[in-house]
């Protein structure tokens, strides 16, 4: 599957070019990191703010901050090997992702810090800026 290297603007959001690609790795340091294999190149999403994860239809919503509660992020590792079905960067700085197992991940913007960053193939980069707006660099 070949992914476009550019974002697609859709109203008050940008669609990330991740639909149909699989989460290959999650890791944890001072943030929660999701790596998605996009045709042999990595698209990395680093979450540094509170993340919300709803595992499927009947699951209970997990709220955790990877920096202050690293152990609380353990349920989010279930995303490894799941396929992204939709990924949206909202212009207000929020991130929303859906996965093949029915899970939904959400990160709100942070008033003081970069809530999340995403780096993709070809120089694609998004940053949820402090206060809730997006900084975007698209490949040529």
Backbone bond lengths (Angstrom), bond angles and torsions (degrees), N, CA, C in turn:
res aa  C-N    CA-C-N  psi(-1)  N-CA   C-N-CA  omega(-1)  CA-C   N-CA-C  phi
1 X - - - 1.454 - - 1.523 107.32 -
2 X 1.299 117.19 131.15 1.456 120.53 179.53 1.521 109.42 -106.61
3 X 1.323 115.79 127.46 1.467 120.71 -176.33 1.509 110.01 -99.46
4 X 1.321 116.57 144.66 1.451 118.58 170.92 1.523 108.22 -66.45
5 X 1.314 116.42 148.99 1.458 120.56 -178.30 1.520 111.59 -91.85
6 X 1.310 118.03 -2.11 1.456 122.10 -174.86 1.523 111.06 -113.41
7 X 1.325 114.32 156.89 1.456 121.43 173.86 1.519 109.19 -78.58
8 X 1.320 115.69 156.50 1.460 121.38 175.38 1.522 107.18 -118.66
9 X 1.329 115.95 122.66 1.459 120.39 179.44 1.517 109.73 -75.89
10 X 1.345 116.09 136.18 1.453 122.06 -178.68 1.529 108.87 -144.02
11 X 1.329 116.37 89.67 1.465 120.40 179.35 1.509 112.14 64.32
12 X 1.342 116.65 -117.14 1.463 121.32 -177.70 1.528 112.60 -94.90
13 X 1.335 116.61 23.47 1.462 119.82 -178.45 1.529 110.92 -150.67
14 X 1.316 114.55 172.95 1.457 123.80 173.85 1.525 107.52 -122.20
15 X 1.325 116.88 132.72 1.461 121.41 176.75 1.519 108.20 -87.37
16 X 1.329 117.09 124.27 1.454 121.55 177.91 1.519 109.20 -80.53
17 X 1.331 118.07 142.66 1.472 121.17 -175.23 1.534 112.21 -80.13
18 X 1.329 116.41 61.84 1.469 121.08 -174.05 1.520 114.00 -121.67
19 X 1.320 118.68 -7.24 1.465 120.95 -176.80 1.530 110.72 -56.69
20 X 1.346 115.23 127.66 1.458 120.67 176.91 1.515 114.37 90.33
21 X 1.322 118.14 -1.80 1.456 120.74 179.89 1.528 110.46 -103.01
22 X 1.333 115.31 152.54 1.463 121.77 -170.61 1.528 112.36 -100.20
23 X 1.329 114.52 142.60 1.464 121.21 172.29 1.526 106.51 -70.69
24 X 1.323 116.40 120.84 1.454 120.21 -177.76 1.518 112.52 -99.15
25 X 1.351 115.94 -23.47 1.464 118.08 -177.53 1.516 109.87 -160.39
26 X 1.319 115.70 144.51 1.463 122.77 168.46 1.518 106.02 -125.69
27 X 1.318 116.27 142.34 1.461 119.39 175.92 1.519 109.49 -145.54
28 X 1.320 115.24 169.20 1.453 121.08 -173.07 1.514 109.24 -138.02
29 X 1.325 116.00 130.13 1.459 121.94 168.04 1.526 105.12 -135.86
30 X 1.328 119.15 -108.48 1.463 119.98 172.72 1.523 110.69 -91.85
31 X 1.303 116.05 3.69 1.454 123.86 175.66 1.516 108.51 -146.32
32 X 1.323 116.30 172.57 1.459 122.45 176.12 1.520 106.82 -103.36
33 X 1.325 116.80 125.45 1.460 121.67 -173.73 1.520 109.99 -114.91
34 X 1.327 115.30 131.84 1.462 122.34 176.10 1.518 107.32 -116.67
35 X 1.337 117.23 123.51 1.461 122.35 174.54 1.512 108.77 -106.61
36 X 1.318 115.76 131.30 1.455 122.28 179.99 1.514 107.56 -119.77
37 X 1.333 116.23 127.55 1.457 121.84 179.98 1.526 108.94 -80.12
38 X 1.329 116.00 113.17 1.468 122.36 179.95 1.524 106.83 -113.18
39 X 1.318 116.35 93.09 1.462 122.00 179.99 1.521 112.67 52.69
40 X 1.334 117.07 44.69 1.448 121.52 177.29 1.520 114.91 85.41
41 X 1.309 118.01 -3.15 1.458 122.42 174.64 1.526 107.46 -113.06
42 X 1.327 116.19 154.41 1.457 118.66 -177.51 1.524 111.98 -98.29
43 X 1.301 114.94 140.01 1.460 124.78 168.55 1.518 103.52 -109.96
44 X 1.328 117.37 118.02 1.458 120.73 -176.20 1.514 111.18 -111.06
45 X 1.320 115.97 129.98 1.459 122.49 174.89 1.521 106.89 -115.25
46 X 1.326 116.28 122.14 1.471 122.48 -179.62 1.526 107.64 -113.04
47 X 1.329 116.14 119.87 1.464 122.38 -177.95 1.524 108.32 -106.06
48 X 1.331 116.13 121.61 1.451 120.69 -179.38 1.515 113.54 -113.52
49 X 1.310 116.94 0.48 1.467 122.28 -179.60 1.527 108.82 -115.60
50 X 1.318 115.89 -178.40 1.464 120.38 178.24 1.525 109.81 -61.14
51 X 1.314 115.36 129.97 1.463 119.67 175.87 1.512 109.03 -110.25
52 X 1.316 114.03 150.67 1.459 121.46 176.10 1.523 106.87 -117.75
53 X 1.309 116.97 133.06 1.456 121.08 178.35 1.512 108.51 -132.95
54 X 1.320 115.16 121.87 1.472 120.81 175.70 1.525 106.37 -108.27
55 X 1.340 117.62 110.79 1.462 121.05 -177.36 1.523 112.66 -82.70
56 X 1.308 117.40 91.67 1.459 121.32 176.98 1.517 112.58 75.61
57 X 1.323 114.78 -170.90 1.462 121.65 -174.22 1.530 113.39 -68.76
58 X 1.327 117.02 -42.31 1.459 119.65 -172.14 1.523 113.38 -100.96
59 X 1.320 117.03 0.37 1.459 119.08 -175.33 1.516 113.18 -75.85
60 X 1.318 114.36 157.67 1.452 121.74 177.48 1.528 108.92 -86.63
61 X 1.318 117.62 139.65 1.454 121.88 -177.63 1.525 110.19 -70.88
62 X 1.336 114.76 128.85 1.457 122.19 175.37 1.523 107.56 -94.33
63 X 1.317 117.15 130.37 1.467 123.77 173.04 1.507 106.02 -118.59
64 X 1.327 118.36 122.00 1.455 119.54 179.23 1.518 111.09 -153.26
65 X 1.309 115.31 148.98 1.456 122.60 176.48 1.529 106.70 -107.50
66 X 1.341 117.99 115.94 1.461 119.80 -175.05 1.525 114.16 -61.01
67 X 1.327 117.99 -28.48 1.460 119.38 -178.83 1.529 111.95 -79.32
68 X 1.327 117.25 -46.92 1.463 119.35 -176.26 1.533 113.40 -86.52
69 X 1.337 118.10 -20.03 1.462 121.40 -179.11 1.531 109.97 -138.46
70 X 1.339 117.84 67.00 1.462 119.33 -176.87 1.524 113.21 -57.52
71 X 1.321 118.53 -39.51 1.471 121.03 -179.01 1.525 111.05 -64.55
72 X 1.326 116.91 -28.44 1.459 120.95 180.00 1.517 113.83 -68.11
73 X 1.330 116.87 -14.53 1.466 119.67 179.59 1.523 112.90 -84.03
74 X 1.319 117.75 -6.26 1.467 121.14 -175.68 1.534 113.52 -49.32
75 X 1.339 120.49 -43.97 1.472 118.97 179.82 1.539 113.55 -61.69
76 X 1.325 118.11 -22.45 1.461 120.25 -179.46 1.533 112.51 -72.35
77 X 1.327 116.93 -16.87 1.466 119.64 177.95 1.527 111.66 -67.95
78 X 1.316 117.22 -11.36 1.471 121.10 177.14 1.519 111.86 -64.27
79 X 1.343 117.44 -14.10 1.461 120.98 -179.37 1.531 113.41 -72.25
80 X 1.348 117.60 -16.62 1.461 120.02 178.69 1.522 109.28 -58.31
81 X 1.315 116.61 131.06 1.469 126.97 -179.18 1.527 113.61 78.17
82 X 1.327 118.05 -0.96 1.469 119.22 174.06 1.525 108.73 -80.74
83 X 1.307 115.81 154.52 1.462 122.16 179.73 1.520 109.13 -99.87
84 X 1.311 116.32 136.33 1.463 121.27 176.23 1.522 108.04 -73.61
85 X 1.331 116.98 126.80 1.458 120.14 177.03 1.527 111.58 -101.09
86 X 1.328 116.40 -21.93 1.470 121.06 176.52 1.523 108.08 -166.81
87 X 1.329 115.90 139.20 1.465 121.35 177.29 1.525 108.25 -139.34
88 X 1.335 115.57 127.33 1.463 121.47 -173.15 1.528 109.64 -131.94
89 X 1.323 115.41 129.56 1.461 121.73 171.06 1.520 106.47 -103.67
90 X 1.317 116.31 111.10 1.460 120.65 -179.14 1.523 109.31 -77.41
91 X 1.309 116.47 145.63 1.462 121.13 -177.54 1.522 112.63 -65.07
92 X 1.337 117.68 -16.02 1.470 120.30 175.98 1.530 111.77 -84.23
93 X 1.342 117.45 2.60 1.457 122.12 177.22 1.511 115.51 99.51
94 X 1.319 119.02 -2.72 1.472 121.82 178.22 1.534 110.18 -80.02
95 X 1.324 115.68 154.12 1.457 123.19 175.30 1.513 108.02 -121.89
96 X 1.324 116.09 137.05 1.462 121.20 179.52 1.521 108.28 -138.37
97 X 1.340 116.05 130.10 1.463 121.19 179.98 1.524 109.87 -135.98
98 X 1.336 115.63 143.32 1.460 122.88 175.82 1.521 107.84 -120.12
99 X 1.353 115.32 149.08 1.457 121.07 -175.31 1.521 110.86 -129.44
100 X 1.335 115.09 163.25 1.465 122.12 -173.90 1.526 113.78 -62.18
101 X 1.319 118.67 -22.82 1.471 120.04 178.83 1.526 112.21 -87.36
102 X 1.339 117.26 5.56 1.460 121.59 -179.69 1.516 113.76 92.85
103 X 1.330 117.88 -3.57 1.470 120.84 179.30 1.523 110.89 -69.18
104 X 1.330 114.34 151.54 1.470 121.72 176.19 1.519 107.79 -133.62
105 X 1.334 115.67 128.47 1.456 122.39 178.67 1.523 108.28 -111.04
106 X 1.327 116.40 138.60 1.462 121.86 -178.65 1.515 108.67 -138.73
107 X 1.346 116.84 136.43 1.464 122.29 173.70 1.523 106.99 -131.00
108 X 1.331 116.55 120.87 1.464 121.31 176.38 1.522 109.52 -79.90
109 X 1.329 117.63 155.39 1.465 119.39 173.68 1.528 110.02 -65.38
110 X 1.314 115.77 157.33 1.456 121.22 179.41 1.528 108.39 -110.08
111 X 1.334 118.26 138.87 1.465 119.51 -178.43 1.535 113.39 -69.26
112 X 1.347 117.41 -24.39 1.461 120.51 -172.87 1.523 115.77 -117.05
113 X 1.330 118.41 -18.52 1.456 121.79 -173.00 1.523 111.01 -134.91
114 X 1.347 115.54 167.88 1.463 120.69 172.26 1.524 107.40 -73.01
115 X 1.321 116.95 114.83 1.465 121.10 -175.94 1.523 111.70 -71.06
116 X 1.323 116.67 -36.93 1.460 121.50 -179.47 1.526 109.20 -160.51
117 X 1.324 114.42 157.85 1.462 121.35 174.23 1.519 107.79 -134.99
118 X 1.302 116.51 154.00 1.459 121.72 176.38 1.525 108.30 -137.51
119 X 1.320 115.57 133.61 1.456 121.65 179.04 1.514 107.05 -128.58
120 X 1.333 115.87 126.47 1.452 120.40 -177.52 1.511 112.54 -124.50
121 X 1.317 115.82 177.27 1.456 121.60 179.73 1.532 112.23 -58.66
122 X 1.302 115.68 148.17 1.458 120.81 175.22 1.511 114.97 77.58
123 X 1.325 118.59 8.23 1.458 120.83 179.75 1.512 114.76 95.42
124 X 1.325 117.59 7.04 1.463 120.63 177.08 1.522 109.17 -65.27
125 X 1.333 116.68 131.52 1.466 120.78 -178.90 1.529 109.07 -148.87
126 X 1.338 115.46 137.02 1.461 122.75 174.32 1.518 108.11 -131.38
127 X 1.322 115.67 143.03 1.455 121.17 176.51 1.521 108.08 -135.43
128 X 1.330 116.48 127.69 1.453 121.45 172.52 1.528 105.93 -83.38
129 X 1.317 115.94 102.69 1.456 122.82 -172.89 1.532 111.41 -73.16
130 X 1.350 116.61 154.52 1.465 119.56 174.53 1.534 110.32 -54.38
131 X 1.300 116.21 133.36 1.455 120.63 -179.24 1.510 113.80 94.02
132 X 1.322 118.27 -13.64 1.456 120.29 171.06 1.504 117.93 96.15
133 X 1.298 118.26 55.05 1.456 121.21 166.02 1.515 106.96 -138.91
134 X 1.317 116.82 165.62 1.451 120.89 -178.29 1.517 111.08 -102.65
135 X 1.323 115.81 139.77 1.457 122.33 166.06 1.532 105.13 -106.42
136 X 1.322 117.02 131.36 1.466 120.87 -173.39 1.523 109.53 -131.86
137 X 1.336 115.51 134.10 1.456 122.70 170.12 1.517 106.08 -122.42
138 X 1.311 116.65 122.57 1.461 122.03 179.61 1.524 109.74 -106.23
139 X 1.328 117.97 148.03 1.460 120.45 174.52 1.529 110.63 -62.11
140 X 1.296 115.05 153.42 1.481 119.51 176.83 1.511 109.92 -67.63
